[in-house]
Amino acid sequence: MAKQRQPQGPPPPPAVQRVVLRYAKRGPLRYASARDLARSFERALRRARVPMAYSAGFHPHPKLSYLSAAPTGAASEAEYLEVRLARRVEAAELAAGLTAVLPRDFPILGAVDTTGSTAGGSAAGLDFGALLQASMWRLEWDAAPAPGGVDPAHLERALDTLMAAPAWRVRRPPRPKDKDPLGRELDIRPALTGAALCDCHGDGPARVGCDIVLRHGVPAVRPDDVVRALLAGLPDAAPTPLLTLRLAQGVLRE
């Protein structure tokens, strides 16, 4: 029997600390893919000389966990990343070091040490991902009578109709891996726990928008699914909002 190959050298040091970073995704960076954003973070960690913990094996990878990441094209003020470290550092120091080397539209907004004990040589602690039970999203369109614009009264009526319905099925556009050539159909109503008009302030043309709260779960309901439902009552609205922004995510309180 052939001898199993083993990586040369000692194994990487174990993780002794877990830090959860909150970051924003703004401006043109919201169109970057998840992989491009991950590469940016990995480069920033190296430039900031963060003592990362790595996986074992022939191709070690930094121990990073992206928690409930927003879809490509959506802006966010509440993205979370868990970083595991081989040497303890101050969370605030880590956040400041990364902010100095990350793009302006990709800032670190906060950091918290979630490490519990280090018994057994690994960093145990708070399961931060379990706290991310729901997200609050903002959807904005141009105000009518702009082309593709929305009238506030019509949007409010569409929201009321959606919230009053016990079920509301939408069909997503088909993807190459879908078994159904017409695309996947799902009921979005159980995940939608709140919706209301919002005040949209800015220096540009007037906008109309709403805030919605979506429960995380399986199947995952996305903001664009809610947009498809609202368009049933907004026939003149642009099919894609000018802005899809995650305002917050955390524990769901009914």
Buried (B, 14 or more C-beta within 10 A) or exposed (E): EEEEEEEEEEEBEBBBBBBBBBBBBBEEBBEBEEEEBBEBBBEBBEEBEBBBBBEEEEEBEBBBEBBBBBBBEBBBBBBBBBBBBBEBBEBEEBBEBBBEBBEEBBBBEEBBBBBEEBEEEBBBBBEBBEBBBBBBBBBBBBBBEBEBBBBBEBBBEBBEBBBEBEEBEBEBEEEEEEEEEEEBEBBBBEBBBBBEBBEBEEEEEEBBBBBBBBBBEEEEBBBBBBBBBBBEBBEEBBEEBBBBBBBEBEEBEE
